[in-house]
């Protein structure tokens, strides 16, 4: 699962597509959608999750990350296409929805590959979506085969405490995905002291129950692998002292989510 930094494209001014700003690329992703994936990590994120392990992706602007073309990423994908025959491409972050034109052009190009259509997956927290102007993301979602949607907390107050942001736009994005019937895998990070109770997980189940397009549920145990990166960047780690999540509790909490969904759906 090698993560590589891409150099700026020499002919970037001649691209026929929207340009993007990315953090890095992972050439053999195995946890970012079905099969083996080519994973593009975009630069920029509006959320400030306490457990974020990639704070170097937060910054936005003309000098953040690396500017790349769709053609460059397509070329990188095609150079290893044989490895992705049962997978595809995933765009993660940062937050991909901050760059909807680039995302749309990249996914459109992947669907139109002469060697065969490539499965597209969007890994997003949904916060950059603006329900007042959904048309800005229409092309992106038209070309999205699967969404990994990160729901950070079931309670609005808990969500603000954990991420620094209100969840309304995220829920609106979930509603839009349901309206479009785009398959969604819900991801929920289990953080001790924040999202590790059966009550919170049952509430999550009730929250996502109306979305009949939910195709999967991933309960991700909190880990401390990102601590070293905070130290390198000279940033105080927000969850200092919080232990890693006991993985043995994950099945119990997953069942709580499913129980909440079942109760909300009346069956």
C-alpha positions in Angstrom: 0.0 0.0 0.0 2.7 2.5 -1.1 1.7 6.1 -0.7 3.6 8.4 -3.2 4.0 12.1 -3.7 3.3 13.2 -7.3 5.3 16.0 -8.8 3.5 18.9 -10.4 2.6 18.1 -14.0 4.9 19.9 -16.6 2.0 20.5 -19.0 -0.6 21.3 -16.5 -1.7 24.5 -18.3 -2.7 22.4 -21.3 -5.1 20.0 -19.5 -8.6 19.9 -20.9 -9.9 19.2 -17.4 -10.2 21.0 -14.1 -7.0 20.9 -12.2 -6.9 19.5 -8.7 -4.8 19.9 -5.6 -3.8 16.7 -3.9 -1.8 15.6 -0.9 -0.6 12.2 -2.2 -1.6 9.0 -4.0 -1.7 5.4 -2.7 -1.2 2.9 -5.4 -2.4 -0.3 -3.6 -5.3 0.8 -1.3 -7.1 -2.2 0.3 -9.4 -0.4 2.8 -10.9 2.3 0.6 -13.7 0.5 -1.2 -14.0 -2.9 -2.9 -10.9 -4.6 -4.2 -7.5 -3.1 -4.7 -7.8 0.7 -5.2 -5.9 3.6 -6.7 -6.5 6.2 -4.0 -6.1 9.9 -4.5 -5.9 12.0 -1.3 -7.1 15.5 -2.0 -5.7 18.6 -0.2 -7.9 20.7 2.0 -10.5 19.9 4.7 -13.1 22.1 6.5 -13.4 19.7 9.4 -11.1 19.6 12.5 -11.8 16.2 13.9 -10.0 15.6 17.2 -8.8 12.2 16.0 -7.7 13.3 12.5 -4.5 11.5 11.6 -3.7 13.6 8.5 -3.6 17.2 9.8 -1.2 18.0 6.9 -4.2 17.7 4.5 -6.2 20.6 6.2 -4.6 23.6 4.5 -6.3 24.9 1.4 -5.2 27.6 -1.1 -2.9 28.0 -4.1 0.2 26.8 -2.4 -1.2 23.8 -0.5 -0.6 20.3 -1.7 0.4 19.6 -5.3 -1.4 20.7 -8.3 -2.1 17.9 -10.8 -4.1 17.1 -13.9 -6.7 14.4 -14.5 -4.4 13.2 -17.3 -1.6 12.6 -14.9 -3.7 10.6 -12.5 -5.2 8.6 -15.3 -1.7 7.8 -16.5 -0.6 6.6 -13.0 -3.7 4.4 -12.8 -3.2 2.9 -16.2 0.4 2.1 -15.5 -0.9 -0.5 -13.0 -4.3 -1.2 -14.3 -4.0 -5.0 -14.0 -3.9 -4.6 -10.2 -7.2 -2.8 -10.1 -9.3 -5.1 -12.2 -11.4 -6.1 -9.2 -11.2 -2.6 -7.6 -11.0 0.9 -9.1 -10.3 4.4 -8.0 -11.1 6.1 -4.7 -10.9 9.8 -4.1 -10.4 10.6 -0.4 -8.9 13.5 1.6 -8.8 15.9 3.0 -12.2 16.5 1.6 -12.8 15.8 -2.1 -16.1 17.7 -2.2 -14.1 20.9 -1.9 -13.0 20.4 -5.5 -16.2 19.2 -7.3 -15.2 20.2 -10.8 -11.9 18.2 -10.5 -13.7 15.3 -8.9 -16.3 15.2 -11.7 -13.7 15.4 -14.5 -11.6 12.7 -12.9 -14.5 10.3 -12.4 -15.9 11.0 -15.9 -12.5 10.2 -17.4 -12.3 7.0 -15.4 -15.7 5.9 -16.6 -14.7 6.6 -20.2 -11.4 4.7 -20.3 -10.9 2.9 -23.6 -9.6 -0.2 -21.8 -12.8 -0.4 -19.8 -15.0 1.5 -17.3 -13.3 2.0 -13.9 -15.3 1.8 -10.7 -15.4 5.1 -8.8 -15.6 5.6 -5.1 -15.9 8.8 -3.1 -14.6 8.8 0.5 -16.2 11.9 2.2 -17.4 13.5 5.4 -20.0 15.4 3.4 -19.5 18.7 5.1 -18.4 20.6 2.0 -21.8 19.9 0.3 -24.1 22.9 0.2 -27.8 21.8 0.0 -28.7 25.3 -1.2 -26.7 24.7 -4.3 -26.7 21.0 -5.0 -26.1 21.6 -8.7 -22.5 22.3 -8.0 -22.0 18.6 -7.1 -24.4 17.1 -9.6 -21.7 16.0 -12.2 -19.5 14.5 -9.5 -22.4 12.5 -8.1 -23.6 11.5 -11.5 -20.2 9.7 -12.0 -19.9 8.2 -8.5 -20.5 4.5 -8.1 -20.1 4.2 -4.3 -19.7 6.6 -1.4 -17.9 5.9 1.9 -19.7 8.4 4.1 -18.0 9.3 7.5 -20.6 10.0 10.1 -18.6 11.4 13.0 -21.3 11.5 15.8 -25.0 10.9 16.0 -25.7 13.9 18.3 -25.3 17.4 17.0 -23.7 18.7 20.2 -21.3 15.7 20.3 -20.6 16.3 16.6 -19.6 19.9 17.2 -17.4 18.9 20.2 -15.7 16.2 18.2 -15.2 18.0 14.8 -15.8 21.7 15.4 -18.6 21.7 12.9 -22.4 21.3 12.8 -23.6 18.1 11.2 -26.6 19.6 9.2 -24.7 19.8 5.9 -23.5 16.2 6.3 -27.0 15.0 6.8 -28.2 16.9 3.8 -25.5 15.2 1.8 -26.7 11.9 3.0 -30.2 12.8 2.0 -29.0 13.7 -1.5 -27.2 10.4 -1.8 -30.4 8.6 -0.8 -32.4 10.6 -3.3 -30.0 9.6 -6.0 -29.9 6.0 -4.7 -26.1 5.9 -4.7 -24.8 3.0 -2.7 -23.3 4.2 0.6 -21.1 2.5 3.2 -21.4 4.3 6.5 -18.1 4.7 8.4 -18.1 5.5 12.1 -14.9 6.0 14.2 -15.3 4.6 17.7 -13.4 7.0 20.1 -13.3 6.2 23.8 -15.3 8.8 25.7 -16.9 10.2 22.6 -18.6 7.5 20.4 -18.1 4.3 22.4 -21.5 3.9 24.0 -24.4 1.7 22.9 -26.7 4.7 23.3 -24.6 6.8 20.8 -24.4 3.9 18.4 -28.1 3.1 18.6 -28.7 6.8 17.9 -26.5 6.5 14.8 -28.6 3.6 13.6 -31.8 5.7 14.0 -30.1 8.6 12.2 -29.2 6.6 9.1 -32.3 4.4 9.0 -34.2 6.6 6.5 -31.4 6.1 3.9 -32.4 3.0 2.1 -29.3 3.1 0.0 -27.0 2.2 2.9 -25.1 -0.9 1.6 -22.6 -1.4 4.4 -21.4 -0.3 7.9 -17.8 0.0 9.0 -17.0 0.6 12.7 -13.5 1.8 12.9 -11.6 1.6 16.2 -9.8 4.8 17.2 -6.0 4.5 17.0 -3.0 6.7 17.8 -0.9 6.2 14.7 -1.3 9.9 13.8 0.4 11.2 17.0 3.9 11.2 15.5 2.6 13.4 12.6 1.3 16.0 15.0 4.7 16.0 16.8 6.5 16.5 13.4 4.2 19.4 12.6 4.5 21.0 16.0 0.8 20.7 16.7 -0.7 19.7 20.1 -2.5 16.4 19.8 -6.1 17.0 20.9 -6.7 13.5 22.3 -3.5 13.1 24.2 -3.9 10.5 26.8 -7.0 8.8 25.2 -6.3 5.1 24.8 -6.8 3.2 21.6 -10.2 1.7 21.2 -10.6 -1.9 22.5 -11.4 -3.8 19.2 -13.2 -6.5 21.2 -16.1 -4.1 21.7 -16.6 -3.3 18.0 -19.1 -6.2 17.3 -21.2 -5.1 20.3 -21.3 -1.5 19.1 -22.0 -2.5 15.5 -25.0 -4.5 16.7 -26.2 -1.4 18.6 -26.2 0.6 15.3 -28.1 -2.2 13.5 -30.6 -2.4 16.4 -31.2 1.4 16.1 -31.8 1.1 12.4 -34.2 -1.8 12.8 -36.2 0.0 15.5 -36.4 3.2 13.4 -37.6 1.2 10.4 -40.3 -0.5 12.5 -38.9 -4.0 12.0 
